[in-house]
């Protein structure tokens, strides 16, 4: 606990030294333009970020806003910018990741998505052990798993052995299995996750993932499905029409048909965690969060830097503070 106190003091000290003026001076022209854009929502006092609304999947209570794992894991959807992944890895040291977890909990985000297995950058199990035992943290871990045709269980077992509250199949893997007629493998992984006492999910960029799971009687506790508008500058061009999973060279879209996603998910009676709601940083949170919640998402999984967390929580709270106009009822 002593180490936790020292780390917290150092974090707070750094936050005061490198304040908003210093951060603003380091921003790019594009970022300054975004910050200068008019904000149509009022900004509550600091204490207003407490009490972020939550929902429940099974016996697990999860904040409506979840911290995604791509950024801390060194994975960047950076379009044609070749340096961004290396920049992420340099920025998210172990200490910075621990500080980010601390800020999550301080602002009401009680769940983080992390990889179970090879992250190329972060030892998930070591980071969580340090945060829980050295920092005294309690953040929940939702494991993103990447099973293969020949190994359906290893990543699930590792998640269970290291304290995950749940696990879900990586979107790229579920896309591939749904497209190739291997929905039975999705069902086997979901069943194994449940056997291990965790809530079980299936992610997908393509709407055929939840559709084929529903048709086949696969019974996950929740789905993760991408949703974002296509009204952003770097959205795909007419000639960029390959399926998402096959088109990493055109890394600028994650939901080819958001209208189809919205329509189909209205029929699904399971909790929906929406992801890529900001089109990997191309859409402002005020717009992307509202679009997802209003169109039926029960939770948002969003990659957030430490300096974005508080404002993202305020945006989510503003949207959720009243009656949210949505046709799909809350499923969690």
C-alpha positions as CSV (number, residue, x, y, z in Angstrom):
1,X,0.0,0.0,0.0
2,X,3.0,2.3,0.7
3,X,4.0,2.0,-3.0
4,X,0.4,2.9,-4.0
5,X,0.5,6.1,-1.9
6,X,3.9,7.1,-3.4
7,X,2.7,6.4,-7.0
8,X,-0.5,8.4,-6.4
9,X,1.4,11.4,-5.0
10,X,3.8,11.4,-7.9
11,X,0.9,11.2,-10.3
12,X,-0.9,14.1,-8.7
13,X,2.3,16.1,-8.6
14,X,2.9,15.5,-12.3
15,X,-0.7,16.4,-13.1
16,X,-0.2,19.8,-11.4
17,X,3.1,20.5,-13.1
18,X,2.1,19.5,-16.6
19,X,-1.3,21.4,-16.5
20,X,-3.6,22.4,-19.3
21,X,-1.3,25.2,-20.5
22,X,1.6,22.8,-21.0
23,X,-0.6,20.2,-22.7
24,X,-2.1,22.8,-25.0
25,X,1.3,24.0,-26.1
26,X,2.2,20.5,-27.3
27,X,-1.0,20.0,-29.3
28,X,-0.9,19.7,-33.1
29,X,-2.8,22.3,-35.2
30,X,-5.5,19.7,-35.8
31,X,-6.0,19.1,-32.1
32,X,-6.1,22.8,-31.4
33,X,-8.8,23.2,-34.0
34,X,-10.8,20.4,-32.4
35,X,-10.5,21.9,-29.0
36,X,-11.6,25.3,-30.3
37,X,-14.8,23.8,-31.8
38,X,-17.9,25.0,-30.0
39,X,-19.1,22.7,-27.2
40,X,-22.9,22.6,-27.1
41,X,-22.9,20.8,-23.7
42,X,-22.3,22.5,-20.4
43,X,-19.3,21.4,-18.3
44,X,-20.2,20.3,-14.8
45,X,-18.1,20.8,-11.7
46,X,-15.3,18.2,-11.0
47,X,-17.4,16.3,-8.5
48,X,-20.1,15.8,-11.1
49,X,-18.0,13.1,-12.8
50,X,-18.6,10.8,-9.9
51,X,-21.4,8.3,-10.1
52,X,-21.1,7.3,-13.7
53,X,-24.2,5.2,-14.5
54,X,-23.8,1.4,-14.7
55,X,-25.6,-1.7,-16.0
56,X,-25.5,-5.3,-15.1
57,X,-24.5,-8.4,-17.2
58,X,-25.2,-11.6,-15.2
59,X,-24.0,-10.8,-11.7
60,X,-21.4,-8.2,-12.9
61,X,-22.0,-4.5,-12.6
62,X,-20.2,-2.6,-15.4
63,X,-20.0,1.2,-15.9
64,X,-21.7,2.4,-19.1
65,X,-18.4,3.7,-20.2
66,X,-15.6,1.1,-20.4
67,X,-11.9,1.8,-21.0
68,X,-10.8,0.0,-24.2
69,X,-7.5,-1.8,-24.5
70,X,-6.0,-1.0,-27.9
71,X,-4.1,2.2,-26.7
72,X,-2.4,0.7,-23.7
73,X,-1.7,-2.4,-25.7
74,X,0.2,-0.4,-28.4
75,X,-2.4,-1.1,-31.1
76,X,-3.2,2.0,-33.2
77,X,-5.7,2.5,-36.0
78,X,-3.6,5.2,-37.5
79,X,-4.7,5.3,-41.1
80,X,-1.4,5.8,-43.1
81,X,0.6,7.3,-40.2
82,X,3.4,4.7,-39.7
83,X,4.8,6.0,-36.4
84,X,1.7,6.0,-34.2
85,X,1.9,2.4,-32.8
86,X,5.5,3.1,-31.7
87,X,4.4,6.4,-30.2
88,X,1.7,4.6,-28.2
89,X,4.2,2.0,-26.9
90,X,6.6,4.8,-25.8
91,X,3.8,6.7,-24.1
92,X,2.1,3.9,-22.3
93,X,4.8,2.7,-19.9
94,X,3.8,0.5,-17.0
95,X,3.5,3.5,-14.7
96,X,1.4,5.4,-17.2
97,X,-0.9,2.4,-17.6
98,X,-1.3,2.2,-13.8
99,X,-2.0,5.9,-13.6
100,X,-4.7,5.5,-16.3
101,X,-6.4,2.7,-14.4
102,X,-6.3,4.9,-11.3
103,X,-8.0,7.7,-13.2
104,X,-10.6,5.3,-14.5
105,X,-11.7,4.3,-11.1
106,X,-11.5,7.9,-9.8
107,X,-13.9,8.9,-12.4
108,X,-16.3,6.0,-12.2
109,X,-15.1,3.8,-15.0
110,X,-14.9,0.4,-13.2
111,X,-14.0,-1.9,-16.2
112,X,-11.1,-2.1,-18.6
113,X,-10.6,-4.3,-21.7
114,X,-7.2,-5.9,-21.9
115,X,-5.8,-8.7,-24.0
116,X,-5.4,-12.2,-22.7
117,X,-2.2,-13.5,-24.2
118,X,0.4,-11.8,-26.4
119,X,-0.1,-8.0,-26.5
120,X,3.2,-7.2,-28.3
121,X,3.8,-4.5,-25.7
122,X,2.1,-5.0,-22.3
123,X,2.2,-8.0,-19.9
124,X,-1.5,-7.9,-19.0
125,X,-1.2,-10.2,-16.0
126,X,1.8,-8.3,-14.5
127,X,0.1,-4.9,-14.9
128,X,-3.1,-6.1,-13.3
129,X,-1.2,-7.8,-10.4
130,X,0.7,-4.6,-9.7
131,X,-2.4,-2.4,-9.9
132,X,-4.5,-4.7,-7.6
133,X,-1.7,-5.4,-5.1
134,X,0.7,-2.4,-5.2
135,X,-1.8,0.3,-5.9
136,X,-4.7,-1.1,-4.0
137,X,-6.9,-0.8,-7.1
138,X,-10.1,-2.7,-7.8
139,X,-10.7,-2.2,-11.5
140,X,-12.4,-5.1,-13.3
141,X,-10.8,-6.8,-16.2
142,X,-12.7,-7.9,-19.3
143,X,-10.5,-10.1,-21.4
144,X,-10.3,-9.9,-25.1
145,X,-9.3,-13.4,-26.4
146,X,-8.1,-14.6,-29.7
147,X,-8.7,-18.4,-29.9
148,X,-7.8,-20.3,-33.0
149,X,-9.3,-23.3,-34.8
150,X,-6.8,-25.5,-33.1
151,X,-6.8,-23.9,-29.7
152,X,-10.1,-22.7,-28.4
153,X,-9.3,-22.7,-24.7
154,X,-5.8,-21.4,-23.8
155,X,-6.6,-17.7,-23.8
156,X,-9.8,-18.3,-21.9
157,X,-8.1,-20.3,-19.2
158,X,-5.4,-17.6,-18.8
159,X,-8.2,-15.0,-18.4
160,X,-9.9,-17.1,-15.8
161,X,-6.6,-17.8,-13.9
162,X,-5.8,-14.1,-13.8
163,X,-9.0,-12.7,-12.4
164,X,-11.1,-11.6,-15.4
165,X,-14.8,-11.0,-14.8
166,X,-15.5,-12.0,-18.4
167,X,-14.1,-12.7,-21.8
168,X,-15.1,-12.1,-25.4
169,X,-13.9,-13.3,-28.8
170,X,-11.8,-10.8,-30.7
171,X,-13.9,-9.1,-33.4
172,X,-11.5,-10.1,-36.2
173,X,-11.7,-13.8,-35.2
174,X,-15.4,-13.8,-34.9
175,X,-15.7,-12.0,-38.3
176,X,-13.6,-14.7,-39.8
177,X,-15.5,-17.6,-38.2
178,X,-18.9,-16.2,-39.0
179,X,-17.9,-15.7,-42.7
180,X,-16.4,-19.1,-43.1
181,X,-19.3,-21.0,-41.5
182,X,-17.6,-21.9,-38.3
183,X,-20.2,-20.5,-35.9
184,X,-19.9,-23.8,-34.0
185,X,-16.4,-22.7,-32.9
186,X,-17.9,-19.4,-31.5
187,X,-20.4,-21.5,-29.6
188,X,-17.8,-23.8,-28.1
189,X,-15.7,-20.8,-26.9
190,X,-18.7,-19.1,-25.4
191,X,-19.6,-22.3,-23.5
192,X,-16.1,-22.7,-22.2
193,X,-16.0,-19.1,-20.9
194,X,-19.2,-19.7,-19.0
195,X,-17.8,-23.0,-17.6
196,X,-15.0,-20.9,-16.1
197,X,-17.5,-18.7,-14.3
198,X,-17.1,-15.6,-16.4
199,X,-19.6,-13.6,-18.5
200,X,-19.1,-14.5,-22.2
201,X,-19.2,-12.2,-25.2
202,X,-18.7,-12.2,-28.9
203,X,-17.3,-9.1,-30.8
204,X,-17.6,-8.3,-34.4
205,X,-17.1,-5.6,-37.0
206,X,-19.6,-7.2,-39.3
207,X,-23.3,-7.5,-38.5
208,X,-23.3,-11.1,-39.7
209,X,-21.5,-12.0,-36.4
210,X,-24.5,-11.4,-34.1
211,X,-26.9,-12.4,-36.8
212,X,-25.4,-15.8,-37.4
213,X,-24.9,-16.4,-33.7
214,X,-28.5,-15.7,-33.1
215,X,-29.6,-18.0,-35.9
216,X,-27.4,-20.8,-34.7
217,X,-28.6,-20.5,-31.1
218,X,-25.2,-19.4,-29.7
219,X,-25.9,-18.0,-26.3
220,X,-23.4,-15.3,-25.2
221,X,-24.2,-13.0,-22.3
222,X,-23.4,-10.0,-24.5
223,X,-22.3,-8.9,-27.9
224,X,-19.8,-6.3,-28.9
225,X,-20.5,-4.6,-32.2
226,X,-19.0,-1.6,-33.9
227,X,-21.1,1.5,-34.5
228,X,-20.3,4.9,-35.7
229,X,-21.6,7.3,-38.3
230,X,-19.8,7.7,-41.6
231,X,-19.9,11.4,-41.4
232,X,-16.2,12.1,-40.8
233,X,-13.4,13.4,-43.1
234,X,-11.3,10.2,-43.4
235,X,-14.2,7.8,-43.9
236,X,-13.9,5.2,-46.7
237,X,-14.1,6.3,-50.3
238,X,-16.3,4.5,-52.9
239,X,-13.5,2.3,-54.1
240,X,-12.6,1.1,-50.6
241,X,-15.3,-1.6,-50.3
242,X,-13.5,-4.7,-49.2
243,X,-14.6,-6.4,-46.0
244,X,-13.0,-4.8,-42.9
245,X,-11.0,-7.9,-41.8
246,X,-9.4,-8.2,-45.3
247,X,-8.5,-4.6,-45.7
248,X,-6.0,-3.4,-43.1
249,X,-4.3,-1.2,-45.7
250,X,-7.4,1.0,-45.7
251,X,-7.6,1.4,-42.0
252,X,-10.4,4.0,-41.8
253,X,-13.7,2.3,-41.2
254,X,-15.1,-0.3,-38.8
255,X,-18.8,-0.4,-39.5
256,X,-19.5,-0.5,-43.2
257,X,-23.2,-0.1,-42.7
258,X,-24.2,1.6,-39.4
259,X,-27.9,1.8,-40.4
260,X,-28.0,-2.0,-40.8
261,X,-26.3,-2.4,-37.4
262,X,-28.8,-0.1,-35.7
263,X,-31.8,-2.0,-37.4
264,X,-30.6,-5.5,-36.5
265,X,-29.5,-4.7,-33.0
266,X,-33.0,-3.5,-32.2
267,X,-34.0,-7.2,-32.6
268,X,-31.3,-8.6,-30.3
269,X,-32.4,-9.2,-26.7
270,X,-28.9,-9.3,-25.2
271,X,-26.7,-6.5,-23.9
272,X,-24.7,-4.7,-26.5
273,X,-21.3,-3.2,-25.9
274,X,-20.6,-0.8,-28.7
275,X,-17.0,-0.2,-29.9
276,X,-15.2,2.0,-32.4
277,X,-17.9,4.6,-31.6
278,X,-15.4,7.4,-32.4
279,X,-14.2,5.8,-35.6
280,X,-10.8,5.4,-33.9
281,X,-10.5,9.1,-32.9
282,X,-12.1,10.7,-36.0
283,X,-15.3,11.7,-34.3
284,X,-15.8,13.9,-31.2
285,X,-17.1,12.1,-28.1
286,X,-20.1,14.5,-27.9
287,X,-21.2,13.2,-31.3
288,X,-20.0,9.6,-31.2
289,X,-21.3,8.8,-27.7
290,X,-24.7,10.2,-28.4
291,X,-25.0,8.4,-31.7
292,X,-24.2,5.0,-30.0
293,X,-26.4,5.4,-26.9
294,X,-29.3,6.9,-28.8
295,X,-29.2,4.1,-31.3
296,X,-29.4,1.3,-28.8
297,X,-25.9,0.6,-27.3
298,X,-26.0,-0.4,-23.6
299,X,-22.3,0.2,-23.0
300,X,-19.5,2.0,-24.8
301,X,-16.0,0.6,-25.0
302,X,-13.7,3.5,-25.8
303,X,-10.0,3.8,-26.0
304,X,-9.0,6.7,-23.8
305,X,-5.7,8.4,-22.9
306,X,-5.3,9.4,-19.3
307,X,-5.8,13.1,-20.2
308,X,-9.1,12.3,-22.0
309,X,-10.8,10.2,-19.3
310,X,-12.4,12.9,-17.1
311,X,-13.9,14.8,-20.1
312,X,-15.2,11.6,-21.7
313,X,-16.9,10.6,-18.4
314,X,-18.5,14.1,-18.3
315,X,-19.8,13.7,-21.9
316,X,-21.2,10.3,-21.1
317,X,-22.9,11.5,-17.9
318,X,-24.4,14.5,-19.8
319,X,-25.9,12.1,-22.3
320,X,-27.2,9.7,-19.8
321,X,-28.5,12.2,-17.2
322,X,-32.0,12.4,-18.7
323,X,-34.3,10.3,-20.8
324,X,-32.2,8.9,-23.6
325,X,-34.3,8.9,-26.8
326,X,-33.8,5.3,-28.1
327,X,-36.0,2.7,-29.7
328,X,-34.1,-0.2,-28.4
329,X,-34.8,-0.8,-24.7
330,X,-31.9,-1.0,-22.3
331,X,-30.8,-4.6,-22.0
332,X,-28.5,-4.2,-19.0
